[in-house]
Each structure stands twice: as structure tokens, then as C-alpha cells.
């Protein structure tokens, strides 16, 4: 009778689980198709490193990472024993691991189950102390930890009863044999048999219940984590997906993400993979400065939205009937507001910190596109976009004045001048950017770079008036059509002028030309000014000799560091300058805190407290003489923060300016 009951339970439980997975797959199919089956070998490697190796979790959050590592591998090992118990309930004596190897497995299983119990205690400590501020849906976490606890205890106790009955060798089962001696030593044989059956069945029921609770829990990542990591984007971190305006289907009435079907199937999978751990929000500069944006809530709301509105669409046989016209007018669960979306600085800290590679920022950018292309962007950002469209720069200045600051710099070649018809005779084109072309502080930075390149004998030229905004502000503000117009103009110009290599000060220009221009046929080798200057110092073409006796803190720009992994070159460059004492900020490298300017925010109004104030307070706590930056935007934001804080002592300087102070000055200063 026991095998029959067991078979019925297994069939029922797995059938219900399959039904839930089938419904999830149907929801995923509501999303837009996106190719994620490329480079299979690399995808497998990422799964091994980040799922089975738990690299990101252990690296970023050591205590929680170790806890999760123990539970994860505990479940991997325990699953073998669970399968043996399930199948053995129908086919007595069944074993997946034969012979003496099974003895070794049972020993490992015995120890692992104890370690999982230790990990549960660590999880309780983590959720009540370390991660208390960011944890949500606490009841679900309690249920999951309770179920895991129940699984371990019932498995160990059932084995302990077998040992007490003489049906298992206690030699290699230290934990279970201890339970046997403590709980079953004085019990009658019938009592031990009853205990074994009770805990065995209790374990089976927990297993099958756990299996079917998970799809309704935030811990559904137990099943979705591997595919979610496997199907993560392999594109450059700093590249947003382009919109194909030339091949628009007839049934498309808007662009961007304004309803469920506008998100990709991977976006929806992301939503059902989110564990609500809050690490994304914990590192979000908008959230830390009391803005309404929480990256976690964006993903959680998408899951609730997909669950409710997805059912409506599926019940309508997927006929595409619109369930809503706008992001904030969708019926049912509360959806995102425009204030949330415009608070994002596109710093990518949320994506960087997510252990499961959920792309929170990509979803925000797609929804921004919907708002902007539907005419719902307001304020100063609208004027910025208008100036970009008419003049090719965010201030609306004349393009002919872009390189006016170069007057007096003899030997600096400008493409288009007599004798410089194209860039084929130069090793590099120096991309000054809009700030370097028009902003007084930006011009000083550009001047220092030009001076150093000239002193080092670098064969370079500038495009001068032929250069235009790369389009980064437009793309991050959601105006994809304007971005593509600016990008294609620049790419056509650069290709016609035979540009091959580009030096870029601005990390936003650097990222756009390097990672996004290839989408439109702009394939150029791009190097940041800190990288090239560091190479020139290494080669001895620039010699920092004058001491700069200062304590200098370095701020990692988001688009240089987190997006493009340029962490070491700026630091090496600073350390090559005699007298410099480099100070590291608490939030650095991958975990650097945004200056608040990215995502087009530098062109938008921001309510107090501002992101740059938060970061500048951290800088002030280190009491440096100088804050070194490697980004025009960061330079501007921290200058403003210093004024707001009344700090007249600390200097904010681009790394190139600090290097220039140490290198023997040229005659063109």
C-alpha cells in the first residue's frame, strides 16, 4: 500500500508543479522575443562561476554569501538523497549511488545537513541584524527557512531511527548516530519504528509541499536562477538596445515599454527570479537620497503586473488587446510612477550588485523611452534635447566655437584645416566632448590633456567643429530617435575622415563611442585619457618629477569604472606622481557611489538631498586635500557639492591636471 500512496503523491505533486511551470512559460511568451542563445560556452561558464560558485554573492556580501553557499550546495547534495527517498518509496531499495560510494555519500550527506542547519542560524542572524533594513516579505523568508529546517531535521531524525533499529551503519554517520543515541536509546522497538515512519513521511510531505510552494514564493529563483544567469546579456555593459525605427511593424503604436508585451521574455523571467533581497536598492544612489526609486520595487511590481495583467491577456487568447495606455494608469496592482523612473542616474549599481544578474536599469530605460517618445518628458531636460537637435550640444552654442579654446596651442592639428583633410595621418583623434568644448572647467581639463599629449609627442588631432555630441544624454533620457540621429552623423563623419583610434576624456563619450556606436557601424578603438596618460608615464614619455605633496582621494566614475572596468589605470597614474598619498573612499571600484549626473540627470532638476551631496560627505570624511576625478560630469557635480557644503579648502581636479602639475610644464599654459 505504501508504494501506491507514494506514487499517487509524487504524480500529483509533480503534475501540479509542471502546471505552475507551464503557466510561467506562457507568461514569458507574452514578452518580446530576444536572442539569448549565443555563445553557449561562455554562458555555461557564467553559470558555473556565478550559480555553482556563488562568486558575486560571496564577493559582495561575505556573511550572507557564505550562508547561501552552504544552503545552495547543501541542497545540491541533499537532492540526490531526496530522489532516492522518493523513488525508494515506490521501488524499495532503490539507490542512485551504488556500492561503497553510497557509504561515502551518506557520510557527506550527514555532515552537509548539519551545515545547512548552521546556515539557517546564520540566515536568521543576517535577516534580523545585517540585512534587516533591506529585507522585505519577512513571512515568506520565515516560511522558507522553516521548511528548510524541517527538511534537515526530519531527514536526520529518520536516519537516526534507522540506526537505532540496526538498519544503518552508524560508523560514518556522526550526526545521525548522535541523534539515535540521544533520542532513541531508551525507546521501544515499536516506538522507534513509528518514529522512523513518522519522520520519513513528514520529510516526504515537506519535500513535495516545498516543491509547490516555491512557484508562489520569492524563492522561485531555486528553479529560475540557472536559466536567468545563463540567459544574461553578453553585450557590453554600457550598451542599451537600439530601436529599429526603419522596420516598424504595422501594429506598433508606440516605442519603449508601456505595457507588458513591450518587455522582453527575459525581463519577465528577471521579475520571477528576483529574491527581493534588496541589494540593488541598498546600493541605489536615488534611494539613498530619499528619492522614490527602489530598483527592487521596479522588478517586484513587474512580477505582480505580469501575474495579474498576464492572466488577462492569456484569457483573451493573447489577441494583443491593450490592457492599459500608460505606465501609471494600469488597473490592478500599483505600477511604477514617472517620478521613480526619472530618479534613476543610470549608474548601474543595481545590476552590478544583483547576484542573479537581473537588469533593473534596462527596464527603467525602456520605460523612460516610452514616456519621452510619448511626449511626457518635461522640465529643463526638454530644452536640453531641443538644443542637442538644433546645435549638437546641450547648451545650444554654435558648433563653430567648439574648439575656440585651442587658440594659442601651436602644433595641435584640427581636422578640416589646411593640410589636414582627414585623420589617416594621425594615430589618434582626441574627442573633447561637449564639456571640453564649451564649459570653462571642462576646457581647462581638455587643455591639460592636450598639453600632456603634445609634450609626450603623441601624434593626434581634434575634429573641432566637425565633432558633435555623442548623443549619450538623449539616449539616457529616452529620446532614442535623437540619439540615433546624432550617433549616425558622428559615425558618418568619423568614417569619412578615416578615424581609427579615439581618445576620450568623458566616460560617457568613451562608453558611447566604444560600446554603442558599433550598433550603427561605428567601429573605433577607444581609449580613456587616464589609460593613455598612464601608458605614457610607464613608457617614460611623460615624467612626473615635481612633488605634489597632497592627500588625494579618487572617485570612480560610474561609466568609467563600473561600466567599463577601468579601475587600475587612474590609480596607477596618481601613484606615479611623487608626493601623492592616495586615499581610497569606502565606496570604491565596483561599489563606487554615483555623483548623480548620469542618465541625463545633470540636465534635470533634483530635489534635496542630492546625490552629489551624499557622495561629497563621504569624501569629506576622509579629509583629503584634493578630490581626483576622471569625468567632466563628476568634476561639475562635486564642485557644486563643495559650494553647498561651504568647503573652500578641498580642491576638485581631473587626474590630468594633477599630472600636469608634476610634469615639467610646457610653454603653452
Residue, then its C-alpha position, 0 to 999 in steps of 0.5 A: x500500500x505504501x508504494x501506491x500512496x507514494x506514487x499517487x503523491x509524487x504524480x500529483x505533486x509533480x503534475x501540479x508543479x509542471x502546471x505552475x511551470x507551464x503557466x510561467x512559460x506562457x507568461x514569458x511568451x507574452x514578452x518580446x522575443x530576444x536572442x539569448x542563445x549565443x555563445x553557449x560556452x561562455x554562458x555555461x561558464x557564467x553559470x558555473x562561476x556565478x550559480x555553482x560558485x556563488x562568486x558575486x554573492x560571496x564577493x559582495x556580501x561575505x556573511x550572507x554569501x557564505x550562508x547561501x553557499x552552504x544552503x545552495x550546495x547543501x541542497x545540491x547534495x541533499x537532492x540526490x538523497x531526496x530522489x532516492x527517498x522518493x523513488x525508494x518509496x515506490x521501488x524499495x531499495x532503490x539507490x542512485x549511488x551504488x556500492x561503497x560510494x553510497x557509504x561515502x555519500x551518506x557520510x557527506x550527506x550527514x555532515x552537509x545537513x548539519x551545515x545547512x542547519x548552521x546556515x539557517x542560524x546564520x540566515x536568521x542572524x543576517x535577516x534580523x541584524x545585517x540585512x534587516x533594513x533591506x529585507x522585505x516579505x519577512x513571512x515568506x523568508x520565515x516560511x522558507x527557512x522553516x521548511x528548510x529546517x524541517x527538511x534537515x531535521x526530519x531527514x536526520x531524525x529518520x536516519x537516526x531511527x534507522x540506526x537505532x533499529x540496526x538498519x544503518x551503519x552508524x560508523x560514518x554517520x556522526x550526526x545521525x548516530x548522535x541523534x539515535x543515541x540521544x533520542x532513541x536509546x531508551x525507546x521501544x522497538x515499536x516506538x522507534x519504528x513509528x518514529x522512523x515512519x513518522x519522520x520519513x513521511x513528514x520529510x516526504x510531505x515537506x519535500x513535495x509541499x516545498x516543491x509547490x510552494x516555491x512557484x508562489x514564493x520569492x524563492x522561485x529563483x531555486x528553479x529560475x536562477x540557472x536559466x536567468x544567469x545563463x540567459x544574461x546579456x553578453x553585450x557590453x555593459x554600457x550598451x542599451x538596445x537600439x530601436x529599429x525605427x526603419x522596420x516598424x511593424x504595422x501594429x506598433x503604436x508606440x516605442x519603449x515599454x508601456x505595457x507588458x508585451x513591450x518587455x522582453x521574455x527575459x525581463x519577465x523571467x528577471x521579475x520571477x527570479x528576483x529574491x527581493x533581497x534588496x541589494x540593488x536598492x541598498x546600493x541605489x544612489x536615488x534611494x539613498x537620497x530619499x528619492x522614490x526609486x527602489x530598483x527592487x520595487x521596479x522588478x517586484x511590481x513587474x512580477x505582480x503586473x505580469x501575474x495579474x495583467x498576464x492572466x488577462x491577456x492569456x484569457x483573451x487568447x493573447x489577441x494583443x488587446x491593450x490592457x492599459x495606455x500608460x505606465x501609471x494608469x494600469x488597473x490592478x496592482x500599483x505600477x511604477x510612477x514617472x517620478x521613480x523612473x526619472x530618479x534613476x542616474x543610470x549608474x548601474x549599481x543595481x545590476x552590478x550588485x544583483x547576484x542573479x544578474x537581473x537588469x533593473x536599469x534596462x527596464x527603467x530605460x525602456x520605460x523612460x523611452x516610452x514616456x519621452x517618445x510619448x511626449x511626457x518628458x518635461x522640465x529643463x531636460x526638454x530644452x536640453x534635447x531641443x538644443x542637442x537637435x538644433x546645435x549638437x550640444x546641450x547648451x545650444x552654442x554654435x558648433x563653430x566655437x567648439x574648439x575656440x579654446x585651442x587658440x594659442x596651442x601651436x602644433x595641435x592639428x584640427x581636422x578640416x584645416x589646411x593640410x589636414x583633410x582627414x585623420x589617416x595621418x594621425x594615430x589618434x583623434x582626441x574627442x573633447x566632448x561637449x564639456x571640453x568644448x564649451x564649459x570653462x572647467x571642462x576646457x581647462x581639463x581638455x587643455x591639460x590633456x592636450x598639453x600632456x599629449x603634445x609634450x609626450x609627442x603623441x601624434x593626434x588631432x581634434x575634429x573641432x567643429x566637425x565633432x558633435x555630441x555623442x548623443x549619450x544624454x538623449x539616449x539616457x533620457x529616452x529620446x532614442x530617435x535623437x540619439x540615433x540621429x546624432x550617433x549616425x552623423x558622428x559615425x558618418x563623419x568619423x568614417x569619412x575622415x578615416x578615424x581609427x583610434x579615439x581618445x576620450x576624456x568623458x566616460x560617457x563619450x568613451x562608453x558611447x563611442x566604444x560600446x554603442x556606436x558599433x550598433x550603427x557601424x561605428x567601429x573605433x578603438x577607444x581609449x580613456x585619457x587616464x589609460x593613455x596618460x598612464x601608458x605614457x608615464x610607464x613608457x617614460x614619455x611623460x615624467x612626473x618629477x615635481x612633488x605634489x605633496x597632497x592627500x588625494x582621494x579618487x572617485x570612480x566614475x560610474x561609466x568609467x569604472x563600473x561600466x567599463x572596468x577601468x579601475x587600475x589605470x587612474x590609480x596607477x597614474x596618481x601613484x606615479x606622481x611623487x608626493x601623492x598619498x592616495x586615499x581610497x573612499x569606502x565606496x570604491x571600484x565596483x561599489x563606487x557611489x554615483x555623483x548623480x549626473x548620469x542618465x541625463x540627470x545633470x540636465x534635470x532638476x533634483x530635489x534635496x538631498x542630492x546625490x552629489x551631496x551624499x557622495x561629497x560627505x563621504x569624501x569629506x570624511x576622509x579629509x583629503x586635500x584634493x578630490x581626483x576625478x576622471x569625468x567632466x560630469x563628476x568634476x561639475x557635480x562635486x564642485x557644486x557639492x563643495x559650494x553647498x557644503x561651504x568647503x573652500x579648502x578641498x580642491x576638485x581636479x581631473x587626474x590630468x591636471x594633477x599630472x600636469x602639475x608634476x610634469x615639467x610644464x610646457x610653454x603653452x599654459 
